[in-house]
Amino acid sequence: MEPTVPTATTATTNGTGKGKKSQRPRAVKTQLQNAHFAIVLEAARTVTGIFNAHGLSCAVFGSLASKLYGCARCPKDVDLLVSQDPVYDTSSDSESSDSTSGKRATLDAGQLKDLVLRSNSRNFYLKMPRDPSAEYRILWYRTRYQGPECKVDILIPGTMHLPHLRPERVLVIDTIPVVPFSLLLYHKLQGWDDHCQAEEPYKKQKQHQDAGDIRRLMALKHLIEGLRQTKSQDEELFSEEFWALTVERVKRYCEIFQDRVEDWKLLGFETS
C-alpha cells in the first residue's frame, strides 16, 4: 500500500493581516519523514531485488545504511554499490554480451541503470542532473506517475574508492543488503572531507550534515566496539591509497571536532 503523505499549512496571518511563514508542527514533520522513509525503503527493496534476480551482488551505503544501522536521520535517497564478477550470466541475449564466449561482461553504472529500467519501467525513470551538460542521467523511483519519489544512485567498485564487495561481506538488515559498518563510517568521513573542500556552495553546505552523521555513527557503541577490537586495516575493503587518505582525514576531522579525539584514538588512529 502506498504511504499517505500528509500536507501542512505553510503560511499564517499575523495581526497586520500579512502572510507569515510558519514552522511545521513536529508531529507533521515526523509524519512526512516517516512517509518518505517508507518510499526509500520500497525503492531500496525493489532495486536490490532486480539486481539479485540478475545475479548481481549489491549493498546500500550512505544515509540509508546509517539509518538501518540505528542512526536517527531520515535518508532522502538510496546509495547503492553494485559489485559484479567479470562474467555474471551465461545468457547471450544482451547488447553487453561477449560475442566470442556468449557471456555477459561487466556493466558500467549507465548500463546498470538501463537494466533497472528494462526490468521495471513503471516505477523507475531517468532525470537530468543539476548540470545540463553532463552525459549521465539520474535514476529515480516513484510509487506511481507523478507520485512520491526518491533518487537512486548506483555506483560500481572503483568509484570513490569503493571496493568490490563479496556477497559474504554484505549484511542484511530489514531485508535490505547493507555494506559493512567500517566501510560506511570511513566513506562517510570521505564525504565530509570532500564537501569541506568543495567549491560549489550547495556541496560545501553538506559538510555539516556529514559531520552529524559521523557523530551518530560513532555513537553506535556496539558497532564501534567491534572496530576497536580489530583496529587494523581491512585490505579487502580499503586500498592502500584510501587508507592513507582516511588517516589524514581523521586528523583533519579531529582538528575541527576536538571533542571527538579520544573516540578516534580508541579506533587506533593518530589524531594530530
Phi, psi and omega in degrees: 000134181290131180296143178275125179263114183287161175242159180218147176291131184253000180218145176232176179244128178271188186297339181270356181088358181276148178292143180222126180292132180247158176279143175293140175302148183304320182297321179291318179299317179296320180295320177297317180296317180296321179295318179291322179300323178298322178291319178298316178298318179297318178297316181297315181294324181290313184289321178293327176296322178297312182294320178297323179295336178261014176077021182255130175279136180211161180202141178278151172223196179071209188293327178293316177299320178301316179297317181293329177284342176132002178283157188274330189296135180284125179287147179268335186209185180246124172253123189231126174264122180249116178257146179208146174285161179308329175229125182237358182207143180263002177285161184230033184256023183239153177295344179267008182288143175279116187295337183274329184250344185071015181246148187277135181274172179299136181264144174273179185299320180296319179291327176294322175297318178299321178299318178296316181296320178294328182280329183204086179274354179285319185257338182250144176205170183251145175236157173290143175284175179302322178271108184294343180274352181293145182276339183273165175236156184258133180276133178233152176244139176221149181286331178196172181300126182061021177266185177305145187214165172209155182279146176234109178266124179251124179234154181242160179307141182101331176286127179055033180065021177288140184271166166285121187255112177294148180306329181293339181268354182274133174263153176243120179235121180055043179070009182247129177290136187228145178291159175302151184300320181298319178297318179299312184296311185287333174282332172293323175296321176298317178298318178300313182295318179298318181289328175299324184266358183292148177272325181290129182303320183292331176281317181299325181296334183290346181300327182291320177294319178299316180299320177295320178297319179297317178300317181293321178295319180292342180275354178278082193302319183294329178279320177297324179299324177297322177290324180297326183286339179264302177061355182256159180291133175272100188293339177286329182265330189233123175289164178301320180296314181296320182294320178297320177294322179297318179302317180288326179294322178300319179296317179294320179297315182289335176294326180273317182250080187289342177285354180259359187303310184298324179299317181286328176298321180294340176272001176094011182266147166280140187247004178206000000 
